[in-house]
Amino acid sequence: MVAVHRAPMRSRNDAVEPQAAIDRARRLGLCGFGQYVSRSGEQERLVRRIARFAELDDGSFVWTRGTDGWFWLGRICGPYFYDADEMAAAVDLVHVRPCEWLSVPVPEQDVPSAVIATFGRGGRNFQEIHHRSIDEQTQRIWDARRNQPADD
């Protein structure tokens, strides 16, 4: 069984443009989250989130959704690192892992219902999606679309 995660890639700082992190992640082949915390107690939770993210198995799937509503499917393909680049800080996407993204978005009608429900609940946490068939459904989508050329 391959783990499947929701990766909103949105800063907890509302001043950061939400789509910017997703665009950067897809362009550079990354997946992750930021480091912004507004209260002292959140720092400890951030440390735990980073540790869980770093421990994900290579091959784990990630779903994200752009502000335009498009769903994107990716696959973790490398170790955790802290991205100290100035642009990473600007979009608050500094805790990252290499990620292979499909070249085209997945239309909502083809996205597993558990993914849609997870994003529908809102929130900005990177989290595992728990559903009995999410791994099989996601694997089928990946296999069918992996070599699909990007629309130009």
Buried (B, 14 or more C-beta within 10 A) or exposed (E): EBBBBBBBBBBBEEEBBBEBBBBBBBEBBBBBBBBBBEEEEEEEEBEEBBEEBEEBEEEBBBBBBBEEEBBBBBBBBBEBBEBEBEEBBEBBBBBBBBBBBBBBBBEEEBBBEBBBEBBEEEEBBBBEBEBEEBBBBBBEBBEEBEEEEEEE
